[in-house]
Amino acid sequence: MPSRTRVLIHDMPAMLRDIVRGVIAKEPDIELLGIPSRLQRPRRRRRGEPDVVVGSPSGQQNAADASEWLQRWPRARVLLVSPSGRESVLYELRPHATTLGELS
């Protein structure tokens, strides 16, 4: 069995978080590691480190949020989705960022 992509949802508005969780639930090759609250620092999980961290930027701090998460999980990619869900930025292998533009 091929390995599953491990995803951690972090710091997202409730409605956007529920949408992302619903998409993940429909994909058999994606595993949801957890959804920590804003006040709870995510712990290292027994199931391994996330491959992808999905979150929303806090204010105008895209790079700061991505940098913090990449320090915590250096092998992960960080996908920051705007609170509206229309734009996103993918960070991987610091300090590279790929702007994905408007999403549908």
Rosetta blueprint (number, residue, H / E / L):
1 M L
2 P L
3 S L
4 R L
5 T E
6 R E
7 V E
8 L E
9 I E
10 H E
11 D L
12 M L
13 P L
14 A H
15 M H
16 L H
17 R H
18 D H
19 I H
20 V H
21 R H
22 G H
23 V H
24 I H
25 A H
26 K L
27 E L
28 P L
29 D L
30 I E
31 E E
32 L E
33 L E
34 G E
35 I L
36 P L
37 S L
38 R L
39 L L
40 Q L
41 R L
42 P L
43 R L
44 R L
45 R L
46 R L
47 R L
48 G L
49 E L
50 P L
51 D L
52 V E
53 V E
54 V E
55 G E
56 S L
57 P L
58 S L
59 G L
60 Q L
61 Q L
62 N H
63 A H
64 A H
65 D H
66 A H
67 S H
68 E H
69 W H
70 L H
71 Q H
72 R H
73 W L
74 P L
75 R L
76 A L
77 R E
78 V E
79 L E
80 L E
81 V E
82 S L
83 P L
84 S L
85 G L
86 R L
87 E E
88 S E
89 V E
90 L E
91 Y E
92 E L
93 L L
94 R L
95 P L
96 H L
97 A E
98 T E
99 T E
100 L E
101 G E
102 E E
103 L L
104 S L
